[in-house]
Amino acid sequence: MATATETTTKAAGGINFMRWWKAYVITFLVIWVVLVAGFGHWEGVKTHWQMAIVMIMGSLVAGSTPMGGGTVAFPILVLVFGQPAANARNFGLIIQALGMTSAMIFILGRKVPLPFRVLAGSTAGAAVGFLFGQYVLGPHVPQPLVKLLFSCLWMSFGLLTLAKNGEICGLKGRVPDRASVGLVGLVAGLIGGTIASMIGVGVEMMVYTVMVLVYRSDLKIAVPTAVSAAALASIEGALLHLKLGDIDRNAFYNWLAAGPIVIFGAPTGTWLVSVLPRMKVLYFVSTLCVLQFVWTLQQTAHSATEWIFVAVAMAVAVAVLMTLYGTGKKAAGAGA
């Protein structure tokens, strides 16, 4: 019986995705020139040039790790430029919808096998998560806690990587072809989408965590799957906020300034990770996670409520990660 990844590869086998990637890039560049030259937005692009520089790193990280480009953009926009978390979230979603979609099409063009059930489940779950977070949960979360939520999420990723990097980089598993995989993807997408509704990232982290800890998947499959899940979820989030009309001029001009960078940078990241030592890349990224955590605490955590939030969030994150890790180890031992 074919695995889910094999089924996806065969289904995509008759499509020349590299040709579609080139068409995607050319279409964006034409639209970009029309917007900048034809509609007089060049001054806005020049004013926001800093974000183009930021997203050089952001796009490479987005394509080569289970961390969206918003992971780099969010703390810069919030802690350096002093923008509201909602603006940083919106920019993260629209820039990831562009750059990580470019990376996803590029990944398909390189014939990387992706588990369709996981992606279908995470995309459906993320759609519900965005709505739940936007209309039910998000309005009740104060902005300082949103900043700390972002920091704690990626600190948990950093701790996971620092603790288990050698083991994770040595995994060779594949996602099994069974219906429950779609349900697991659905739950990961629901949780990730709820988080992303507030900070712009999260789906990729949840999908990666499930694939690596539960299914003990090879990183050559887990990371591209996380990138693709983030691309699809970011499109959903971007469409939601376009519908709401709350993407302001700063986010739009940041998108115009960084767009030509990320449309090439994210696919470049997917290629670089195939030639650079995986373990060193993840150690580098996890170090960045720890540094941003310390930086955010210095800038944000000033009250007892905020410190309690950090303590509870980190305790829950560690408990969940250890539970998933134990589940995957037990399943691997039973199948040995």
SERO-4910 file (N, C-alpha, C, O; in steps of 0.05 Angstrom, whole numbers):
BEGIN
 pado doro    nc1    nc2    nc3   cac1   cac2   cac3    cc1    cc2    cc3    oc1    oc2    oc3
  Met    A     17    -24      0      0      0      0     18     25      0     37     26     15
  Ala    A     11     44    -17     27     69    -18     23     86      6      1     87     18
  Thr    A     44     98     15     42    116     38     29    142     29     26    147      5
  Ala    A     21    159     49      9    185     42     28    202     26     20    216      8
  Thr    A     54    201     33     73    218     18     76    208    -10     78    224    -29
  Glu    A     76    182    -14     79    171    -41     54    178    -58     57    185    -82
  Thr    A     31    177    -46      6    184    -60      7    213    -69      0    219    -92
  Thr    A     16    231    -52     18    259    -60     37    263    -82     31    278   -101
  Thr    A     60    250    -81     80    252   -102     69    243   -129     73    256   -149
  Lys    A     56    220   -130     44    210   -154     23    229   -165     21    233   -189
  Ala    A      6    240   -147    -15    257   -156     -4    282   -169    -16    294   -187
  Ala    A     19    291   -159     31    315   -170     51    310   -192     62    328   -204
  Gly    A     55    284   -198     76    277   -217     72    288   -245     92    293   -259
  Gly    A     47    292   -254     42    301   -281     43    331   -284     39    341   -306
  Ile    A     48    346   -262     47    375   -263     76    385   -260     91    377   -243
  Asn    A     83    404   -278    110    416   -277    108    440   -258    104    462   -267
  Phe    A    113    434   -232    110    456   -212    132    477   -215    128    500   -207
  Met    A    155    469   -225    176    489   -228    168    510   -249    175    533   -247
  Arg    A    154    501   -269    143    520   -289    122    538   -276    121    562   -281
  Trp    A    106    527   -258     86    543   -244     99    562   -225     90    585   -221
  Trp    A    122    554   -213    136    572   -195    147    596   -211    145    619   -201
  Lys    A    158    591   -234    168    614   -250    145    632   -258    148    657   -258
  Ala    A    123    621   -265     99    637   -272     90    653   -249     82    677   -251
  Tyr    A     90    641   -225     82    655   -200    100    679   -195     91    701   -189
  Val    A    126    675   -198    146    696   -193    142    719   -213    142    742   -205
  Ile    A    140    712   -238    137    732   -259    111    748   -255    111    772   -258
  Thr    A     90    734   -248     64    748   -244     66    768   -221     57    791   -223
  Phe    A     79    759   -199     82    778   -176     99    802   -184     92    825   -178
  Leu    A    121    797   -198    139    819   -206    125    839   -224    129    864   -222
  Val    A    108    829   -242     93    847   -259     74    864   -243     71    888   -247
  Ile    A     59    851   -225     41    865   -207     55    886   -190     46    908   -186
  Trp    A     79    878   -180     95    896   -163    103    921   -179    100    943   -168
  Val    A    112    918   -203    120    941   -220     96    959   -225     98    983   -224
  Val    A     73    947   -231     49    962   -236     41    979   -211     35   1002   -213
  Leu    A     42    966   -188     35    980   -163     55   1002   -156     47   1024   -149
  Val    A     81    996   -159    101   1015   -151    104   1038   -172    105   1061   -164
  Ala    A    105   1031   -197    110   1051   -218     83   1063   -228     81   1087   -232
  Gly    A     63   1046   -232     38   1056   -244     20   1070   -224      5   1088   -232
  Phe    A     21   1062   -198      3   1074   -178     18   1092   -158      6   1100   -138
  Gly    A     43   1098   -164     57   1117   -148     64   1109   -120     65   1126   -102
  His    A     71   1084   -115     77   1075    -88    107   1073    -83    116   1062    -63
  Trp    A    124   1083   -101    153   1081    -98    163   1095    -73    180   1085    -59
  Glu    A    151   1118    -67    160   1133    -43    154   1117    -18    170   1117      1
  Gly    A    131   1103    -17    125   1086      6    144   1063      9    151   1056     31
  Val    A    152   1051    -14    171   1029    -13    198   1039     -3    210   1025     14
  Lys    A    207   1062    -12    233   1072     -3    232   1079     27    252   1074     41
  Thr    A    210   1089     37    207   1095     65    209   1070     83    218   1072    106
  His    A    201   1047     72    200   1023     88    222   1003     80    218    979     82
  Trp    A    244   1013     71    266    996     61    277    978     83    287    956     77
  Gln    A    275    987    108    286    970    130    274    942    131    287    923    137
  Met    A    248    940    124    235    914    125    245    895    103    246    871    107
  Ala    A    254    907     81    267    890     61    292    877     71    298    854     66
  Ile    A    307    892     87    332    881     99    325    860    120    337    839    120
  Val    A    305    866    137    297    846    157    288    820    144    295    799    154
  Met    A    274    822    122    262    798    110    282    782     93    275    761     83
  Ile    A    307    792     90    328    774     78    332    751     97    331    727     89
  Met    A    336    756    123    338    735    142    312    721    146    311    696    148
  Gly    A    290    737    147    264    725    152    256    705    131    245    683    138
  Ser    A    261    710    106    253    692     84    271    667     84    261    645     78
  Leu    A    296    670     90    314    647     91    306    628    114    306    604    110
  Val    A    300    640    137    290    624    159    264    610    153    260    587    159
  Ala    A    246    625    139    220    614    132    222    590    114    206    571    117
  Gly    A    241    590     96    243    568     77    259    544     87    256    522     77
  Ser    A    276    549    107    294    528    115    288    516    142    301    496    150
  Thr    A    269    527    156    262    517    183    232    516    186    217    527    169
  Pro    A    222    504    208    193    504    213    185    530    227    169    529    246
  Met    A    196    553    219    189    579    230    182    598    207    198    602    189
  Gly    A    158    609    208    150    628    187    167    653    187    180    660    207
  Gly    A    165    668    165    180    693    163    171    713    184    186    731    192
  Gly    A    146    711    192    136    728    213    150    725    240    149    742    257
  Thr    A    164    702    243    179    697    267    201    718    270    208    726    293
  Val    A    213    726    248    234    747    249    221    774    248    230    792    263
  Ala    A    200    778    232    187    804    229    173    814    254    174    837    261
  Phe    A    159    795    268    142    803    290    158    818    312    150    840    320
  Pro    A    179    806    323    193    821    345    206    847    335    208    866    351
  Ile    A    216    848    310    228    872    300    207    894    298    212    917    307
  Leu    A    183    888    287    162    908    284    152    917    311    146    941    315
  Val    A    149    898    330    137    905    356    158    918    375    152    938    388
  Leu    A    181    906    377    201    915    397    219    937    387    228    953    403
  Val    A    225    937    361    243    958    350    228    982    339    234   1005    345
  Phe    A    208    976    322    193    997    309    168   1006    325    155   1026    318
  Gly    A    162    992    347    141   1000    365    113    998    353     95   1013    362
  Gln    A    108    980    334     82    977    322     65    959    339     75    942    353
  Pro    A     38    962    337     20    944    352     24    915    343     31    911    320
  Ala    A     18    897    361     21    868    354      3    861    330     10    844    314
  Ala    A    -21    873    329    -40    867    307    -28    875    280    -32    860    260
  Asn    A    -14    897    278     -1    905    253     21    886    245     24    878    222
  Ala    A     37    877    266     58    858    260     47    832    251     58    819    233
  Arg    A     25    823    264     11    798    256      2    800    227      6    782    211
  Asn    A    -11    822    219    -21    825    192      1    825    172     -2    812    151
  Phe    A     23    839    178     45    838    159     56    810    156     62    801    134
  Gly    A     59    796    179     69    769    178     52    751    160     63    735    145
  Leu    A     26    754    162      8    737    147     10    743    117     12    725    101
  Ile    A     10    769    109     10    775     81     37    770     68     39    762     45
  Ile    A     59    773     83     85    768     71     90    738     70    103    729     51
  Gln    A     80    723     89     83    693     88     65    682     66     73    663     52
  Ala    A     42    694     62     24    684     40     38    687     13     34    671     -5
  Leu    A     55    707     11     71    711    -14     95    693    -15     99    677    -33
  Gly    A    113    696      5    139    682      5    137    653     10    151    637     -4
  Met    A    121    644     29    120    615     35    104    600     14    108    576     11
  Thr    A     86    614      1     73    601    -22     93    596    -44     93    576    -58
  Ser    A    110    616    -49    132    613    -68    149    589    -61    157    573    -78
  Ala    A    156    586    -35    172    564    -25    157    537    -29    169    517    -37
  Met    A    131    537    -24    115    512    -26    115    503    -56    118    479    -61
  Ile    A    110    521    -74    110    513   -103    138    504   -111    140    484   -126
  Phe    A    158    517   -101    186    509   -107    191    481    -96    204    465   -109
  Ile    A    182    475    -72    185    449    -60    172    427    -77    183    406    -82
  Leu    A    147    433    -86    133    414   -104    149    411   -130    149    389   -141
  Gly    A    161    432   -140    176    431   -164    201    413   -161    210    401   -181
  Arg    A    211    412   -137    235    394   -131    226    366   -124    243    349   -117
  Lys    A    200    361   -126    189    334   -122    194    323    -94    200    300    -90
  Val    A    193    341    -74    195    333    -46    168    320    -38    147    333    -42
  Pro    A    168    296    -28    142    283    -21    130    296      4    143    298     25
  Leu    A    105    304      2     91    316     24     66    300     31     53    289     14
  Pro    A     61    297     57     37    281     66     11    297     62      6    316     77
  Phe    A     -5    289     43    -29    304     36    -48    305     59    -61    326     65
  Arg    A    -51    283     74    -71    282     96    -64    303    117    -82    316    128
  Val    A    -39    305    124    -31    325    144    -37    353    135    -48    369    150
  Leu    A    -30    359    110    -34    386    100    -64    393     97    -72    415    103
  Ala    A    -80    373     88   -108    378     85   -121    383    113   -137    401    116
  Gly    A   -113    367    133   -123    370    160   -115    396    172   -131    410    184
  Ser    A    -89    403    169    -79    428    182    -92    453    169    -97    472    183
  Thr    A    -97    452    143   -109    474    129   -138    478    138   -146    501    143
  Ala    A   -152    457    141   -180    458    150   -180    468    180   -197    485    187
  Gly    A   -163    457    196   -162    465    224   -154    494    227   -165    508    244
  Ala    A   -134    503    211   -125    531    213   -148    550    207   -150    572    219
  Ala    A   -164    543    187   -187    561    180   -205    566    204   -214    588    209
  Val    A   -211    544    218   -228    546    242   -213    561    264   -225    578    278
  Gly    A   -188    555    267   -172    568    287   -170    599    284   -172    614    303
  Phe    A   -167    608    259   -166    636    253   -192    650    262   -192    671    274
  Leu    A   -214    638    255   -240    649    262   -244    649    292   -254    669    304
  Phe    A   -237    627    306   -240    626    335   -222    646    348   -231    661    366
  Gly    A   -197    648    340   -179    667    352   -187    696    347   -185    713    365
  Gln    A   -196    702    322   -203    729    315   -228    739    330   -228    762    339
  Tyr    A   -248    722    331   -274    732    341   -280    723    370   -296    737    384
  Val    A   -268    702    380   -275    692    407   -252    697    427   -257    709    448
  Leu    A   -228    688    421   -206    689    441   -191    715    439   -186    728    460
  Gly    A   -183    723    416   -165    745    412   -174    771    425   -157    785    438
  Pro    A   -199    779    423   -208    804    435   -204    806    465   -205    828    476
  His    A   -200    784    478   -197    783    508   -168    781    517   -163    779    541
  Val    A   -150    780    498   -121    777    505   -107    804    503   -106    815    481
  Pro    A    -97    815    525    -84    841    524    -59    840    506    -46    819    504
  Gln    A    -52    863    494    -29    864    476     -3    854    488     12    840    475
  Pro    A      4    862    513     29    852    524     30    821    526     51    809    522
  Leu    A      7    808    531      7    779    532      9    767    504     20    745    501
  Val    A      0    781    484      4    772    456     33    771    450     43    751    438
  Lys    A     48    792    457     77    792    453     90    769    468    108    756    457
  Leu    A     82    764    492     94    743    508     86    715    497    102    697    499
  Leu    A     62    713    486     54    688    474     72    681    451     82    658    448
  Phe    A     78    701    434     97    696    412    124    687    423    135    667    413
  Ser    A    134    701    443    160    694    454    161    667    466    181    652    462
  Cys    A    140    659    480    140    633    493    137    610    473    150    589    476
  Leu    A    122    615    452    119    594    431    146    587    419    153    564    417
  Trp    A    161    607    412    187    601    399    209    594    418    228    581    411
  Met    A    206    602    443    224    593    464    220    563    468    240    548    471
  Ser    A    195    553    466    191    525    469    203    509    446    214    487    450
  Phe    A    202    521    422    215    509    399    245    508    404    258    488    398
  Gly    A    257    530    414    285    530    419    294    510    440    314    496    436
  Leu    A    278    507    461    285    487    481    283    458    470    300    441    476
  Leu    A    262    453    454    259    427    442    283    420    424    294    398    425
  Thr    A    292    440    409    314    435    391    340    432    406    356    414    400
  Leu    A    345    449    426    370    446    441    371    419    456    393    408    458
  Ala    A    349    410    465    348    385    481    350    360    463    362    340    471
  Lys    A    337    360    440    334    336    423    345    339    395    338    323    378
  Asn    A    361    359    390    370    364    362    383    340    349    377    333    326
  Gly    A    402    328    363    416    305    352    397    282    345    399    271    323
  Glu    A    378    276    362    359    255    357    340    262    334    335    246    317
  Ile    A    331    287    334    312    296    314    325    295    286    312    287    267
  Cys    A    350    305    284    363    305    258    369    277    248    375    274    224
  Gly    A    369    257    265    374    230    257    349    214    250    351    190    243
  Leu    A    325    226    253    300    211    247    298    204    218    306    220    200
  Lys    A    286    181    212    282    172    184    253    163    179    248    151    159
  Gly    A    235    169    197    208    159    195    192    174    174    200    195    164
  Arg    A    168    162    167    150    174    148    122    174    161    116    157    179
  Val    A    105    191    152     78    193    163     62    169    152     61    165    128
  Pro    A     49    154    170     33    131    161      9    139    144     -2    162    148
  Asp    A      0    122    127    -24    127    110    -49    116    123    -57     94    117
  Arg    A    -60    132    142    -85    124    154   -101    149    161    -91    171    163
  Ala    A   -127    145    163   -146    167    166   -140    184    190   -145    209    190
  Ser    A   -130    172    212   -125    188    237   -104    209    233   -103    229    248
  Val    A    -87    206    212    -66    227    207    -80    253    200    -70    275    209
  Gly    A   -101    252    185   -116    277    178   -127    290    203   -128    315    205
  Leu    A   -137    274    222   -148    285    246   -126    298    263   -131    320    274
  Val    A   -103    286    264    -81    298    279    -73    324    266    -68    344    280
  Gly    A    -72    325    239    -66    349    225    -87    371    231    -81    394    233
  Leu    A   -112    362    233   -134    381    239   -130    394    266   -133    418    269
  Val    A   -123    378    286   -119    389    313    -95    408    313    -96    429    325
  Ala    A    -73    400    300    -49    417    298    -56    443    285    -47    464    294
  Gly    A    -71    442    263    -79    466    249    -98    484    266    -96    508    265
  Leu    A   -116    471    281   -134    486    298   -119    502    319   -124    526    323
  Ile    A   -101    488    333    -85    502    353    -67    523    341    -65    546    350
  Gly    A    -53    515    319    -35    534    306    -50    558    295    -40    580    296
  Gly    A    -73    553    283    -89    575    271    -98    594    293    -99    619    288
  Thr    A   -106    584    316   -115    601    338    -92    619    347    -96    643    352
  Ile    A    -68    607    349    -45    623    357    -38    643    336    -32    666    341
  Ala    A    -38    634    310    -31    652    288    -50    675    285    -43    696    274
  Ser    A    -75    671    294    -95    693    292    -86    717    309    -95    739    305
  Met    A    -68    712    328    -59    734    345    -30    743    339    -23    766    342
  Ile    A    -13    724    330     15    731    326     25    726    297     48    733    291
  Gly    A      8    714    280     16    711    252     31    685    246     33    679    222
  Val    A     40    671    265     54    646    261     44    626    282     31    633    301
  Gly    A     50    600    277     41    580    296     34    553    283     39    532    294
  Val    A     22    554    259     13    530    246     38    513    239     38    488    243
  Glu    A     59    526    229     83    511    221     95    497    245    105    474    242
  Met    A     96    510    268    107    499    292     91    474    301    103    454    308
  Met    A     65    476    300     48    454    309     51    430    290     53    407    299
  Val    A     51    435    264     53    413    245     80    399    247     82    375    247
  Tyr    A    101    415    249    128    405    252    131    388    278    142    366    277
  Thr    A    120    398    300    122    384    325    108    357    324    119    337    334
  Val    A     85    356    312     70    331    309     86    311    292     89    288    299
  Met    A     96    321    269    110    303    251    135    292    263    142    268    259
  Val    A    150    309    278    176    301    288    172    284    314    185    264    317
  Leu    A    155    293    332    153    280    358    135    256    358    141    236    371
  Val    A    113    258    344     93    236    343    100    216    322    102    192    328
  Tyr    A    104    225    297    110    206    275    139    202    270    147    186    253
  Arg    A    157    217    284    186    214    282    194    215    253    209    199    243
  Ser    A    184    236    239    188    239    211    215    250    204    226    266    219
  Asp    A    226    242    182    251    252    171    248    283    167    227    291    157
  Leu    A    268    298    175    266    327    172    264    336    143    254    358    137
  Lys    A    274    319    124    271    325     96    242    326     87    236    338     66
  Ile    A    225    314    103    196    315     97    182    333    117    164    349    109
  Ala    A    190    333    142    176    348    163    178    378    159    158    393    161
  Val    A    202    388    152    206    417    148    191    427    124    176    447    126
  Pro    A    194    415    100    178    424     77    148    422     82    133    439     72
  Thr    A    139    402     97    110    401    104    102    424    121     81    436    117
  Ala    A    118    431    141    113    454    158    112    480    142     95    497    146
  Val    A    131    483    124    132    507    106    106    508     90     94    530     88
  Ser    A     98    486     78     73    485     62     48    491     78     30    505     69
  Ala    A     47    479    102     25    484    120     23    514    127      1    525    128
  Ala    A     46    527    132     46    555    138     37    572    115     23    592    118
  Ala    A     45    564     90     37    578     66      7    578     63     -6    599     59
  Leu    A     -5    554     66    -34    552     62    -49    567     84    -70    580     79
  Ala    A    -40    565    109    -53    578    131    -50    609    129    -69    624    135
  Ser    A    -27    618    119    -23    647    116    -41    658     95    -50    681     98
  Ile    A    -46    643     74    -65    652     54    -93    656     67   -106    676     61
  Glu    A   -101    637     83   -126    639     97   -127    664    115   -147    679    115
  Gly    A   -106    667    131   -105    690    149   -104    717    134   -118    736    142
  Ala    A    -89    718    112    -88    742     96   -115    749     84   -123    772     84
  Leu    A   -129    729     74   -155    734     62   -175    744     83   -191    761     78
  Leu    A   -173    732    107   -190    741    129   -186    771    135   -206    785    138
  His    A   -162    779    137   -156    807    144   -160    826    121   -166    850    125
  Leu    A   -158    816     96   -166    833     73   -196    837     74   -205    859     68
  Lys    A   -210    816     82   -239    819     84   -247    838    107   -265    854    104
  Leu    A   -232    837    129   -237    855    151   -229    883    145   -238    902    158
  Gly    A   -210    887    126   -201    913    119   -183    926    140   -182    951    142
  Asp    A   -169    910    156   -152    922    177   -122    920    171   -106    923    189
  Ile    A   -115    916    146    -87    916    138    -80    945    131    -88    956    111
  Asp    A    -64    958    148    -59    987    145    -37    993    125    -26    975    113
  Arg    A    -32   1019    120    -13   1027    100     15   1018    107     31   1011     89
  Asn    A     22   1018    133     49   1009    141     53    980    132     74    973    121
  Ala    A     34    963    138     36    934    131     38    931    100     53    915     90
  Phe    A     21    947     86     21    945     57     48    954     45     59    941     27
  Tyr    A     59    976     55     85    985     44    108    967     53    127    963     38
  Asn    A    106    956     77    126    936     85    125    912     66    146    901     59
  Trp    A    100    904     59     97    881     40    109    888     13    122    871      1
  Leu    A    104    912      3    115    920    -23    146    920    -22    159    912    -40
  Ala    A    156    931      1    186    933      3    199    906      5    220    901     -7
  Ala    A    186    887     20    199    861     24    191    840      4    204    819      2
  Gly    A    170    845    -12    159    825    -30    180    813    -49    183    789    -51
  Pro    A    195    831    -63    215    820    -82    237    804    -68    251    788    -81
  Ile    A    241    809    -43    261    793    -27    250    766    -21    263    745    -26
  Val    A    227    765     -9    217    739      2    209    720    -21    210    695    -17
  Ile    A    201    730    -43    192    712    -64    215    695    -75    211    673    -86
  Phe    A    239    705    -72    263    689    -78    276    678    -53    288    656    -54
  Gly    A    275    693    -31    289    684     -7    278    659      5    294    642     14
  Ala    A    251    656      7    240    631     19    247    606      3    255    586     14
  Pro    A    244    607    -24    253    583    -40    283    578    -37    292    555    -36
  Thr    A    299    600    -35    328    596    -31    333    582     -5    351    566     -3
  Gly    A    317    589     16    320    575     42    315    546     39    329    530     52
  Thr    A    295    538     23    289    509     20    312    495      6    317    471     11
  Trp    A    326    509    -11    349    497    -25    373    496     -6    387    476     -5
  Leu    A    378    518      8    401    519     26    401    497     46    422    486     53
  Val    A    377    491     57    376    471     78    384    443     68    390    426     84
  Ser    A    383    440     42    391    414     30    422    412     27    432    390     23
  Val    A    436    434     30    465    434     27    480    441     53    503    435     56
  Leu    A    466    456     71    478    463     96    474    441    117    454    427    116
  Pro    A    492    439    137    488    419    158    462    425    174    460    447    186
  Arg    A    444    406    174    418    411    187    420    417    216    407    435    227
  Met    A    438    402    230    440    405    259    450    433    266    440    445    285
  Lys    A    469    443    251    480    470    257    459    492    251    457    511    266
  Val    A    444    488    230    423    507    223    402    509    246    394    531    254
  Leu    A    394    486    256    374    486    278    385    496    304    371    509    319
  Tyr    A    410    491    309    423    502    333    423    532    332    418    546    351
  Phe    A    430    543    308    431    572    304    403    584    308    401    604    322
  Val    A    383    572    297    356    582    299    346    581    328    333    599    338
  Ser    A    352    559    341    343    556    369    357    576    387    345    585    406
  Thr    A    381    583    381    395    604    396    381    631    392    378    646    412
  Leu    A    373    636    368    357    661    363    331    661    379    323    682    389
  Cys    A    319    638    382    294    636    397    299    643    427    283    657    439
  Val    A    321    633    437    327    639    465    333    669    469    324    681    488
  Leu    A    348    680    450    355    709    452    331    727    450    328    746    465
  Gln    A    312    720    432    288    736    429    271    734    454    257    753    462
  Phe    A    272    711    467    256    707    492    266    725    514    250    738    527
  Val    A    292    726    517    304    744    537    299    773    531    292    789    548
  Trp    A    302    780    505    297    807    496    268    816    501    263    838    511
  Thr    A    249    798    495    221    804    498    214    808    528    199    826    535
  Leu    A    225    790    545    220    793    574    230    819    584    217    832    600
  Gln    A    253    828    575    264    853    584    246    877    576    243    896    591
  Gln    A    234    875    552    219    897    541    190    896    551    177    917    552
  Thr    A    179    873    558    150    870    561    142    861    589    122    872    600
  Ala    A    155    842    600    146    830    626    152    848    649    174    848    660
  His    A    132    865    657    136    884    679    117    880    702    120    893    723
  Ser    A     97    862    699     78    859    721     77    829    729     87    812    715
  Ala    A     66    825    753     64    797    763     46    780    745     52    757    741
  Thr    A     25    792    733      8    777    715     23    767    691     20    744    682
  Glu    A     41    784    680     56    776    657     76    754    663     80    736    647
  Trp    A     89    756    686    108    735    694     93    708    699    103    687    693
  Ile    A     70    710    711     54    686    715     46    673    688     47    649    685
  Phe    A     38    691    669     31    681    643     54    666    630     51    645    618
  Val    A     78    678    632    102    665    620    107    638    633    113    619    619
  Ala    A    106    637    660    111    612    674     91    591    666     98    568    661
  Val    A     65    598    665     45    578    658     48    570    629     46    546    623
  Ala    A     52    589    611     55    582    583     79    563    578     76    544    563
  Met    A    101    569    591    125    552    587    120    524    599    129    504    588
  Ala    A    107    523    623    102    497    635     83    481    618     88    456    615
  Val    A     63    493    607     44    478    589     59    469    564     55    446    555
  Ala    A     75    487    552     90    479    528    108    456    533    109    437    517
  Val    A    123    456    555    142    434    561    126    409    566    135    387    557
  Ala    A    104    410    580     88    386    586     77    374    561     77    350    557
  Val    A     67    391    543     56    381    517     78    369    500     74    347    489
  Leu    A    101    382    498    123    371    482    133    345    493    138    326    477
  Met    A    135    342    519    145    317    531    124    295    527    132    272    523
  Thr    A     98    302    528     78    282    524     78    272    495     77    248    490
  Leu    A     81    290    476     82    282    448    108    266    443    107    246    428
  Tyr    A    130    274    455    155    259    451    152    231    462    161    212    449
  Gly    A    140    228    486    136    202    497    118    184    480    122    160    478
  Thr    A     97    197    469     78    182    451     93    171    427     89    148    419
  Gly    A    110    188    415    124    180    391    145    158    397    148    139    382
  Lys    A    159    161    420    178    140    428    165    114    433    175     93    425
  Lys    A    142    115    446    127     90    453    118     76    427    120     52    424
  Ala    A    107     92    409     97     81    383    120     70    367    117     49    355
  Ala    A    143     83    368    167     73    353    177     48    365    185     30    351
  Gly    A    176     46    392    185     21    405    167     -2    400    176    -24    397
  Ala    A    140      4    398    121    -17    393    123    -27    365    117    -51    359
  Gly    A    131    -10    346    133    -17    318    160    -30    311    164    -39    289
  Ala    A    179    -29    330    206    -39    324    206    -69    322    227    -82    318
***
